[in-house]
Amino acid sequence: MSKIIPFKAVRPTRDKVSLVAARSYQSYTLEQREARLRDNPFSFLHIVNPGYRYDKEISGKERYQLVRNRYLEFREDDIFIQDQTPSYYIYKIVDREHQEFNGIVAAASCEDYENDYIRRHEDTIEHREIVFKDYLKTVGFNAEPVLLTYPDNAIIAAIISETQKERAEFEFTTTYRDTHYLWNVTDESTIAKIKAEFAAMKTIYIADGHHRSASSYLLYKEEKEQNTSHDGAENYNFFMSYLIPESDLRIHEFHRVVKDLNGLSKEEFLIKLDTIFRIENRGIMPFKPSEKHHFSMYLDGEFYSLFLRKTGYKIHNSLDALDAQILYQTILKPILGIDDLRDDTRIAYINGKKDVVNLKSSIDSGAYAVGFGMLPVDINEMKHIADDGLKMPPKSTFIEPKLRSGVTIYEF
């Protein structure tokens, strides 16, 4: 049973939403950030980068408090206004490739996260969880929803479709040529229907935002312990989420590129691979795998196909069957000596939405020695791993949609 509730969002005014909305801070280059901070006084980047006005990099608790200060300034200047009625927010994104994503922005329960009704498929880093928990405690808001996915539901789909016949509260296009639409749902009977449909779902899955949800859960636990009159209705019991049906989710793979062959010559490396894979040299023409457990490799100016030998690797559970895990267990760790996929500086990742030419260019430039490609994870693999309580290797999925910060804000 999932508790997904409406809330009173803090939102930009209609005339400023396109100026406020921002991608995640890390997704901008330094030059892009500088341009937006210099030329757009309404960008949400001014809130998350409060040191800009002092021409200084600020970190830690001092930065958190300044983020809070900048946010309050946006509130005081009526750039942000809070809705008076709890609402579900139907949100639609049409990207530059004309893919549509239709879902609902709502508040998801930290207790559901604790009880595994909201399930995760990726591991988190404890230090990052704690740092972001402390950040949330100071700033007092979620600005970017966690992306959750649920089984396709005819009743919710009909409500979304019917609501979208009305004029959207927000409609704006980004410089990436993605168009965003938002509708408020305030009708009590419609809210009750949405709430009941989510309540009937046994499990909902985190698609993107594992650290944000984990940090919100840590904050919930801390606030609950410190609040002697805790009753479960406080805003800290929830975190802002964007819930989309499984059929709307887009999952891409990540390519792996490695800086060296761990002291091996090209020939020695290929001989070691031959024990576990059937290898075919595909020449200079880009090659992409077409089946699970098949991989592409780019090495020394040529593409290779790697087909996992049936006798070379044992599959005992859903994680063992994951291609990213197979690559790690058969090549990255035992042959190339990469044990820690998160922190080893010899490995890097290129999202698979980019053409395989990006992988080739990384190798040809001399920055990396070898690159590997694979098929993307499918939704059933992701769910199966989460259901089994297992965790994928880092950078196993590049998931869309990617959400903007500052369009809806959840205060606690």
C-alpha positions in Angstrom: 0.0 0.0 0.0 1.6 3.3 -1.1 0.8 6.7 0.4 1.1 9.3 -2.3 -0.5 12.5 -1.3 -1.2 16.0 -2.7 0.6 19.0 -1.3 0.7 22.8 -1.5 3.5 23.5 -3.9 5.6 26.6 -4.0 5.8 27.6 -7.6 7.2 30.4 -9.8 4.6 32.8 -11.2 3.4 31.9 -14.7 5.4 34.7 -16.3 8.7 33.6 -14.8 8.6 29.8 -14.7 10.7 29.5 -17.9 13.3 31.7 -16.4 13.4 30.0 -13.0 13.5 26.4 -14.2 17.0 24.9 -14.2 18.7 21.6 -14.9 20.8 20.0 -12.1 23.7 22.2 -11.2 26.3 19.6 -12.2 24.9 19.2 -15.7 26.1 22.7 -16.7 29.6 23.5 -17.8 31.3 26.3 -15.9 30.8 28.7 -18.9 27.1 27.8 -19.1 26.6 28.4 -15.4 28.4 31.7 -15.5 26.2 32.9 -18.5 23.0 32.0 -16.8 24.0 33.5 -13.5 25.1 36.7 -15.2 22.2 37.1 -17.6 19.2 35.6 -15.8 18.4 37.0 -12.4 15.5 34.6 -12.0 17.4 31.4 -12.6 17.1 28.8 -9.8 20.9 28.5 -10.1 21.1 31.7 -8.0 19.6 29.8 -5.1 21.8 26.7 -5.3 24.9 28.8 -6.1 24.6 31.6 -3.6 28.3 32.5 -3.6 27.9 34.0 -7.1 27.0 37.4 -5.7 30.1 37.4 -3.6 32.3 36.1 -6.4 33.3 33.3 -4.1 33.0 29.5 -3.9 31.2 28.7 -0.6 30.7 25.2 0.8 29.4 23.4 3.8 26.9 24.7 6.3 27.7 28.3 5.3 26.5 27.5 1.8 23.4 25.7 3.0 22.3 28.8 5.0 22.9 31.1 2.0 20.9 28.8 -0.2 18.1 29.2 2.4 18.5 33.0 2.3 18.4 33.2 -1.5 15.3 31.0 -1.5 13.5 33.2 1.0 14.4 36.2 -1.1 12.7 34.6 -4.1 9.7 34.1 -1.8 9.7 37.6 -0.5 10.0 39.0 -4.0 6.9 36.9 -5.1 8.9 35.1 -7.7 7.7 32.0 -5.8 4.1 31.8 -4.5 2.6 28.9 -2.5 -0.7 27.3 -3.6 -3.4 27.6 -1.1 -5.0 24.2 -1.7 -3.2 20.8 -1.6 -2.9 19.6 -5.2 -1.6 16.8 -7.4 0.3 18.3 -10.3 0.0 16.6 -13.6 3.2 17.2 -15.5 4.0 16.5 -19.1 7.3 16.7 -20.9 7.7 16.5 -24.7 11.4 16.3 -25.5 13.2 17.4 -28.7 12.8 13.9 -30.1 9.0 14.1 -29.5 9.0 11.5 -26.8 6.2 12.2 -24.2 6.4 11.7 -20.5 3.1 12.1 -18.5 3.0 11.8 -14.8 2.0 13.3 -11.4 4.1 15.4 -9.0 3.1 14.5 -5.5 4.5 13.8 -2.0 5.7 10.2 -1.4 6.0 8.7 2.0 9.3 8.1 3.9 7.6 5.4 5.8 6.8 3.6 2.6 10.5 3.9 1.7 11.4 2.4 5.1 8.9 -0.5 4.7 10.1 -1.2 1.1 6.9 -0.3 -0.6 9.1 2.2 -2.5 11.9 0.0 -3.8 15.4 0.9 -5.0 17.8 -0.8 -7.4 20.9 1.3 -6.8 23.3 1.5 -3.8 23.9 4.8 -2.2 27.0 6.3 -0.5 26.4 6.9 3.2 28.6 10.0 3.3 26.6 11.6 0.4 23.3 10.7 2.1 24.4 12.4 5.3 25.7 15.5 3.6 22.5 16.0 1.6 20.3 15.3 4.7 22.1 18.1 6.5 21.6 20.3 3.4 17.8 19.5 3.4 17.5 20.2 7.1 18.9 23.7 6.7 17.3 24.7 3.4 13.9 23.2 4.2 12.7 22.2 0.8 12.8 19.7 -2.1 13.3 21.5 -5.4 13.7 18.5 -7.8 11.4 15.6 -7.6 12.6 12.0 -7.2 11.6 10.0 -10.3 9.3 7.1 -9.3 7.6 4.6 -11.6 4.5 2.6 -11.2 2.6 -0.1 -13.2 0.5 1.4 -15.9 -2.9 2.2 -14.5 -6.0 2.9 -16.7 -7.8 5.1 -14.1 -4.8 7.4 -13.5 -4.1 7.5 -17.3 -7.7 8.6 -17.9 -7.5 11.3 -15.2 -4.3 12.6 -16.7 -5.7 12.6 -20.3 -8.9 14.4 -19.2 -7.1 17.0 -17.2 -4.8 17.7 -20.2 -7.8 18.8 -22.2 -7.8 22.0 -20.1 -5.4 24.9 -20.5 -2.1 24.2 -18.7 -1.1 26.3 -15.7 2.4 26.3 -17.0 3.7 25.8 -20.6 7.3 26.6 -21.5 10.1 25.4 -23.7 13.7 25.1 -22.6 16.8 25.9 -24.6 17.1 22.1 -24.9 13.8 22.3 -26.9 12.0 20.3 -24.3 8.5 21.6 -23.7 7.0 21.3 -20.1 3.3 21.5 -19.1 1.8 21.5 -15.7 -1.9 21.3 -14.5 -3.2 21.6 -11.0 -5.6 18.9 -9.8 -7.6 20.3 -6.9 -11.0 18.7 -7.3 -11.6 16.6 -4.2 -13.2 13.6 -5.9 -10.4 13.4 -8.5 -7.8 13.7 -5.7 -9.5 10.9 -3.8 -9.5 8.6 -7.0 -5.7 9.2 -7.5 -4.9 8.6 -3.9 -6.9 5.4 -3.9 -5.2 4.1 -7.0 -1.8 4.6 -5.6 -2.8 3.2 -2.2 -3.8 0.0 -4.0 -0.3 -0.5 -5.5 1.9 -2.9 -3.5 5.2 -1.5 -4.8 6.5 1.6 -6.5 10.1 1.8 -7.8 12.7 4.6 -7.7 13.9 5.2 -11.2 16.2 8.1 -10.5 17.1 10.0 -7.3 18.3 7.3 -4.9 20.5 9.6 -2.9 17.8 12.3 -2.7 15.2 9.8 -1.4 17.7 8.2 1.0 18.6 11.6 2.4 14.9 12.6 2.8 14.4 9.3 4.7 17.4 10.1 7.0 15.9 13.6 7.7 12.5 12.0 8.5 14.1 9.7 11.0 16.0 12.5 12.7 13.0 14.8 12.8 10.7 12.0 14.1 13.1 11.2 16.9 13.4 14.8 18.0 9.7 15.7 17.7 7.9 14.6 20.9 4.5 15.4 19.4 5.2 13.6 16.1 1.9 12.4 14.5 3.0 11.3 11.0 1.3 14.2 9.2 4.2 16.6 9.3 5.7 17.6 6.0 9.1 15.9 6.8 7.3 12.6 6.6 7.2 13.0 2.8 9.5 13.9 -0.1 8.5 15.4 -3.5 8.3 12.9 -6.4 7.4 12.7 -10.0 5.5 9.5 -10.6 5.2 8.2 -14.2 3.9 4.9 -15.6 6.4 2.2 -16.5 5.6 2.5 -20.2 6.7 6.2 -20.2 10.1 5.4 -18.6 13.1 5.5 -21.0 16.2 3.6 -19.9 19.5 4.0 -21.6 22.8 2.2 -20.9 26.1 3.7 -19.9 29.3 2.9 -21.9 32.4 2.1 -19.9 35.8 3.5 -20.9 39.1 2.5 -19.2 42.4 4.4 -19.2 44.7 1.5 -19.6 44.9 -2.3 -20.0 46.3 -2.9 -16.5 49.8 -3.6 -17.8 48.7 -6.0 -20.5 49.6 -5.8 -24.1 46.7 -5.8 -26.6 47.4 -9.4 -27.5 47.6 -10.5 -23.8 44.3 -8.7 -23.1 42.5 -10.4 -26.0 43.8 -13.9 -25.0 42.4 -13.4 -21.4 39.0 -12.3 -22.9 38.9 -15.4 -25.1 38.5 -17.6 -22.1 35.1 -16.1 -21.3 33.9 -14.6 -24.6 33.7 -15.5 -28.2 35.5 -12.6 -29.9 35.0 -11.3 -33.4 36.9 -8.4 -34.9 34.4 -6.1 -36.6 36.9 -3.7 -38.0 36.4 0.1 -38.2 32.6 0.1 -38.6 30.8 0.9 -35.3 29.2 -2.1 -33.7 26.4 -2.2 -31.2 25.2 -5.4 -29.5 21.7 -6.7 -30.3 21.2 -9.3 -27.5 21.6 -9.5 -23.8 25.0 -10.9 -22.6 26.6 -9.5 -25.8 29.0 -6.6 -25.6 30.8 -4.2 -28.0 34.4 -3.3 -27.4 36.5 -0.6 -29.1 40.3 -1.1 -28.8 43.2 0.2 -30.8 41.1 1.7 -33.6 38.8 -1.4 -34.1 35.5 -2.6 -32.9 35.0 -6.1 -31.5 31.9 -8.2 -30.5 32.1 -10.1 -27.3 29.6 -13.0 -26.9 29.5 -14.5 -23.4 30.4 -18.2 -23.4 27.7 -20.2 -21.7 30.2 -22.2 -19.8 32.3 -19.3 -18.7 30.0 -17.5 -16.3 27.4 -18.8 -13.8 24.1 -16.9 -13.2 22.7 -17.5 -9.7 20.4 -14.5 -9.3 18.9 -11.5 -11.0 22.0 -9.4 -10.4 24.3 -12.0 -12.0 22.2 -11.8 -15.1 22.7 -8.0 -15.5 25.0 -7.1 -18.3 26.7 -4.3 -16.3 27.4 -6.9 -13.5 28.7 -9.4 -16.0 31.1 -6.9 -17.5 32.4 -6.1 -14.0 32.8 -9.7 -12.9 34.4 -10.9 -16.0 36.5 -8.0 -17.4 36.7 -4.9 -15.3 37.6 -6.5 -12.0 39.6 -9.6 -12.7 41.4 -8.5 -15.9 41.6 -4.7 -15.7 41.9 -4.5 -11.9 39.0 -2.1 -11.3 37.5 -3.1 -8.0 35.7 0.1 -6.9 33.5 1.3 -9.7 32.6 4.5 -7.9 36.0 5.9 -7.0 38.5 4.3 -9.3 39.8 7.1 -11.5 40.8 4.7 -14.3 37.2 4.2 -15.4 34.6 6.7 -16.7 31.1 6.5 -18.1 29.4 7.8 -21.2 25.6 7.7 -21.3 24.3 5.5 -24.0 21.9 8.0 -25.4 25.0 9.5 -27.1 26.1 7.8 -30.3 28.8 5.1 -30.1 31.0 7.6 -31.9 31.4 9.4 -28.5 32.9 6.2 -27.1 35.2 5.8 -30.2 36.4 9.5 -29.8 37.3 9.0 -26.2 39.6 6.1 -27.1 41.0 7.7 -30.3 41.9 10.8 -28.3 44.3 8.8 -26.2 42.5 9.6 -22.9 41.3 6.0 -22.7 42.6 2.7 -23.9 39.4 0.6 -24.3 35.7 1.1 -24.3 32.7 -1.3 -23.8 29.1 -1.0 -24.8 26.0 -3.1 -24.0 22.2 -3.1 -24.3 20.2 -1.0 -21.8 18.5 -2.5 -18.8 14.8 -3.1 -19.3 12.2 -2.2 -16.7 11.6 -5.9 -15.7 15.3 -6.4 -14.9 15.3 -3.3 -12.8 12.2 -4.4 -10.9 13.4 -7.9 -10.4 16.7 -6.7 -8.9 14.9 -4.3 -6.6 12.4 -7.0 -5.6 15.3 -9.3 -4.7 16.8 -6.6 -2.5 19.9 -6.5 -4.7 21.7 -3.4 -6.0 23.0 -2.7 -9.5 26.6 -1.5 -10.1 26.9 2.3 -10.4 26.0 3.8 -13.7 23.9 0.9 -14.9 21.1 3.1 -16.1 20.7 6.5 -17.7 17.0 7.2 -17.2 14.7 9.8 -18.7 12.9 12.0 -18.2 15.4 14.4 -16.6 13.6 16.9 -14.5 14.0 20.6 -13.9 14.6 22.2 -10.5 12.3 25.0 -9.2 9.1 24.3 -11.1 7.4 22.8 -8.1 8.9 23.0 -4.6 8.0 21.0 -1.5 8.6 22.7 1.9 9.0 20.9 5.2 
